[in-house]
Amino acid sequence: MTARRIAVVLAAALVLAACSDGRDPGYQGWVEADLIFVSPDEYGRVETLSVREGDVVEKGAPLFAVDPDLQAADVDMAKAALANAQIAYERAQTLFKTASGTQKAVDDAEAALRTAEARLSSAQTRLVRRKMASPVSGSVQQIYYRPGELVPAGRPVLSLLPPGNIKVRFFVPETELPRISLGQPVAIHCDGCKAEVPARVTFISRQSEYTPPVIYSLDERSKLVFLIEARTNTPSELRVGQPVDVRLGGPGAEARR
């Protein structure tokens, strides 16, 4: 049984057990995050690492640099090709003005010049992108490659967590779905939280996490659970992987009942 399936089964068991004794204890859930993975465009060796795990960085802050030797060589070659194309273009223009050349030769030389300019621009961009800056503001969650290690193309060197990417996930039984709607306020309780953390429902799964036989009996329908996600404007109170209790109605709902 996978970890995902175990989590679903445990969540369903806790929800059903709580509902059976007439209490309204809320729903069991946990904190997850949508991480941002930062990787170089091309393979290379990490030269410098400007951050450590746990650091808070602003958008545009330097993160790491990958060795630029090959890209720098490409820039030099592109510059030489551009210089030659410029000379050829000027020569074609001179010959055309003295009636020793043709308009087609000028057009061909101009096209070659524009191609050389584009190749130089591309090479310079590849060189600049060997130094990676943070695409978002957030905290450094994990570093996967250190200075001196070779990074394959597309493999992340580190991951970032923007505060807005923290979310709470929990499961509700099929019979409880009518009580929940998108945008609905909920209250999140967790060990160590100073107070209830307000949040709102941002996602309701349209597919159950438990598949019973094709013919649904009343007992089997009661075992269906659906994934719900909620996000908060105060994510600093929560930690990824933290177990939480989620109650409908927002902060103070329990006291009002």
HUHUMO-V491318 format. One record per residue. N is the residue number from 0. RES is the residue in one small letter. PSI is psi in radians with two decimals (NA if undefined). BURIAL is 1 if it has 16 or more other ideal C-beta (glycine too) atoms within 10 Angstrom, else 0. Layout:
# HUHUMO-V491318
n: {N & N}
res: {RES & RES}
psi: {PSI & PSI}
burial: {BURIAL & BURIAL}
This chain:
# HUHUMO-V491318
n: {0 & 1 & 2 & 3 & 4 & 5 & 6 & 7 & 8 & 9 & 10 & 11 & 12 & 13 & 14 & 15 & 16 & 17 & 18 & 19 & 20 & 21 & 22 & 23 & 24 & 25 & 26 & 27 & 28 & 29 & 30 & 31 & 32 & 33 & 34 & 35 & 36 & 37 & 38 & 39 & 40 & 41 & 42 & 43 & 44 & 45 & 46 & 47 & 48 & 49 & 50 & 51 & 52 & 53 & 54 & 55 & 56 & 57 & 58 & 59 & 60 & 61 & 62 & 63 & 64 & 65 & 66 & 67 & 68 & 69 & 70 & 71 & 72 & 73 & 74 & 75 & 76 & 77 & 78 & 79 & 80 & 81 & 82 & 83 & 84 & 85 & 86 & 87 & 88 & 89 & 90 & 91 & 92 & 93 & 94 & 95 & 96 & 97 & 98 & 99 & 100 & 101 & 102 & 103 & 104 & 105 & 106 & 107 & 108 & 109 & 110 & 111 & 112 & 113 & 114 & 115 & 116 & 117 & 118 & 119 & 120 & 121 & 122 & 123 & 124 & 125 & 126 & 127 & 128 & 129 & 130 & 131 & 132 & 133 & 134 & 135 & 136 & 137 & 138 & 139 & 140 & 141 & 142 & 143 & 144 & 145 & 146 & 147 & 148 & 149 & 150 & 151 & 152 & 153 & 154 & 155 & 156 & 157 & 158 & 159 & 160 & 161 & 162 & 163 & 164 & 165 & 166 & 167 & 168 & 169 & 170 & 171 & 172 & 173 & 174 & 175 & 176 & 177 & 178 & 179 & 180 & 181 & 182 & 183 & 184 & 185 & 186 & 187 & 188 & 189 & 190 & 191 & 192 & 193 & 194 & 195 & 196 & 197 & 198 & 199 & 200 & 201 & 202 & 203 & 204 & 205 & 206 & 207 & 208 & 209 & 210 & 211 & 212 & 213 & 214 & 215 & 216 & 217 & 218 & 219 & 220 & 221 & 222 & 223 & 224 & 225 & 226 & 227 & 228 & 229 & 230 & 231 & 232 & 233 & 234 & 235 & 236 & 237 & 238 & 239 & 240 & 241 & 242 & 243 & 244 & 245 & 246 & 247 & 248 & 249 & 250 & 251 & 252 & 253 & 254 & 255 & 256}
res: {m & t & a & r & r & i & a & v & v & l & a & a & a & l & v & l & a & a & c & s & d & g & r & d & p & g & y & q & g & w & v & e & a & d & l & i & f & v & s & p & d & e & y & g & r & v & e & t & l & s & v & r & e & g & d & v & v & e & k & g & a & p & l & f & a & v & d & p & d & l & q & a & a & d & v & d & m & a & k & a & a & l & a & n & a & q & i & a & y & e & r & a & q & t & l & f & k & t & a & s & g & t & q & k & a & v & d & d & a & e & a & a & l & r & t & a & e & a & r & l & s & s & a & q & t & r & l & v & r & r & k & m & a & s & p & v & s & g & s & v & q & q & i & y & y & r & p & g & e & l & v & p & a & g & r & p & v & l & s & l & l & p & p & g & n & i & k & v & r & f & f & v & p & e & t & e & l & p & r & i & s & l & g & q & p & v & a & i & h & c & d & g & c & k & a & e & v & p & a & r & v & t & f & i & s & r & q & s & e & y & t & p & p & v & i & y & s & l & d & e & r & s & k & l & v & f & l & i & e & a & r & t & n & t & p & s & e & l & r & v & g & q & p & v & d & v & r & l & g & g & p & g & a & e & a & r & r}
psi: {2.26 & 2.85 & -0.63 & -0.80 & -0.69 & -0.75 & -0.72 & -0.80 & -0.79 & -0.73 & -0.76 & -0.73 & -0.74 & -0.73 & -0.79 & -0.69 & -0.69 & -0.69 & -0.48 & -0.39 & 0.19 & -0.08 & 2.89 & 1.28 & -0.08 & -2.76 & 2.54 & 2.40 & -2.98 & 2.89 & 2.29 & 3.01 & 2.57 & 1.76 & 2.65 & 2.06 & 2.20 & 2.13 & 2.72 & 2.74 & -0.56 & 2.81 & 2.73 & 3.08 & 2.31 & 2.17 & -0.84 & 2.59 & 2.02 & -0.03 & 2.90 & 2.82 & 2.31 & -0.26 & 2.53 & 2.19 & 2.64 & 2.78 & 2.28 & -0.12 & 2.52 & 2.42 & -0.98 & 2.90 & 2.45 & 2.54 & 2.31 & 0.26 & -0.89 & -0.71 & -0.64 & -0.67 & -0.68 & -0.65 & -0.76 & -0.75 & -0.70 & -0.64 & -0.73 & -0.73 & -0.65 & -0.71 & -0.74 & -0.70 & -0.63 & -0.75 & -0.77 & -0.67 & -0.80 & -0.69 & -0.72 & -0.67 & -0.75 & -0.78 & -0.64 & -0.69 & -0.48 & 0.18 & 0.29 & -0.15 & 3.14 & 2.82 & -0.60 & -0.66 & -0.67 & -0.78 & -0.74 & -0.72 & -0.65 & -0.70 & -0.72 & -0.63 & -0.76 & -0.66 & -0.73 & -0.67 & -0.73 & -0.69 & -0.65 & -0.74 & -0.74 & -0.76 & -0.69 & -0.65 & -0.76 & -0.64 & -0.78 & -0.65 & 0.11 & -0.29 & 2.00 & 2.25 & 2.78 & 2.21 & -0.25 & 2.90 & 2.34 & -2.87 & 2.58 & 2.05 & -0.81 & 2.51 & 2.21 & -0.45 & 2.43 & 2.90 & 2.33 & -0.28 & 2.54 & 2.20 & 2.12 & 2.72 & 2.32 & -0.13 & 2.31 & 2.46 & -0.58 & 2.94 & 2.54 & 2.66 & 1.78 & 2.50 & -0.65 & -0.12 & 0.09 & 2.36 & 2.75 & 2.31 & 2.39 & 2.88 & 2.51 & 2.61 & 2.77 & -0.61 & -0.29 & -0.16 & -0.66 & -0.36 & -0.17 & 2.39 & 2.78 & 2.38 & -0.09 & 2.35 & 2.50 & 2.81 & 2.29 & 2.24 & 2.40 & 2.73 & 2.23 & -0.22 & 2.36 & -0.56 & 3.11 & 2.43 & 2.04 & 2.51 & 3.03 & 2.56 & 2.20 & -0.17 & 2.36 & 2.05 & 2.47 & 0.08 & 2.34 & 2.71 & -0.01 & 2.24 & 1.83 & -3.13 & 2.89 & -0.70 & 2.01 & 2.13 & 2.98 & -0.67 & -0.71 & -0.64 & -0.56 & -0.26 & -0.17 & 2.31 & 2.60 & 2.47 & 2.33 & 2.50 & 2.51 & 2.58 & 2.67 & 2.69 & -0.07 & 1.14 & -0.20 & -0.31 & -0.25 & 2.70 & 2.45 & 2.30 & -0.11 & 2.30 & 2.49 & 2.85 & 2.38 & 2.21 & 2.49 & 2.66 & -0.14 & 3.11 & 2.43 & -0.05 & -0.66 & -0.71 & -0.63 & -0.55 & NA}
burial: {0 & 0 & 0 & 0 & 0 & 0 & 1 & 1 & 1 & 0 & 1 & 1 & 0 & 0 & 1 & 0 & 0 & 0 & 1 & 0 & 0 & 0 & 0 & 0 & 0 & 1 & 1 & 1 & 1 & 1 & 1 & 1 & 1 & 0 & 1 & 1 & 0 & 1 & 1 & 1 & 0 & 0 & 0 & 1 & 0 & 1 & 0 & 0 & 1 & 1 & 1 & 0 & 0 & 0 & 0 & 0 & 1 & 0 & 0 & 0 & 0 & 0 & 1 & 1 & 1 & 1 & 1 & 1 & 0 & 0 & 1 & 0 & 0 & 1 & 1 & 0 & 0 & 1 & 0 & 0 & 1 & 1 & 0 & 0 & 1 & 0 & 0 & 1 & 1 & 0 & 0 & 1 & 0 & 0 & 0 & 1 & 0 & 0 & 0 & 0 & 1 & 0 & 0 & 0 & 1 & 1 & 0 & 0 & 1 & 0 & 0 & 1 & 1 & 0 & 0 & 1 & 0 & 0 & 1 & 1 & 0 & 0 & 1 & 1 & 0 & 1 & 1 & 0 & 0 & 1 & 1 & 1 & 0 & 1 & 0 & 1 & 0 & 1 & 0 & 1 & 1 & 0 & 1 & 0 & 1 & 0 & 0 & 0 & 0 & 0 & 1 & 0 & 0 & 0 & 0 & 1 & 1 & 1 & 1 & 1 & 1 & 1 & 1 & 0 & 1 & 1 & 1 & 1 & 1 & 1 & 1 & 1 & 1 & 1 & 0 & 1 & 0 & 0 & 0 & 1 & 0 & 0 & 0 & 1 & 0 & 1 & 1 & 1 & 1 & 1 & 0 & 0 & 0 & 0 & 0 & 1 & 1 & 1 & 1 & 0 & 1 & 0 & 0 & 0 & 0 & 0 & 0 & 1 & 1 & 0 & 0 & 0 & 0 & 0 & 0 & 0 & 0 & 0 & 0 & 0 & 0 & 1 & 1 & 1 & 1 & 1 & 1 & 1 & 1 & 1 & 0 & 1 & 0 & 0 & 1 & 0 & 1 & 1 & 0 & 0 & 0 & 1 & 0 & 1 & 1 & 1 & 1 & 1 & 1 & 1 & 1 & 0 & 1 & 0 & 0 & 0 & 0}
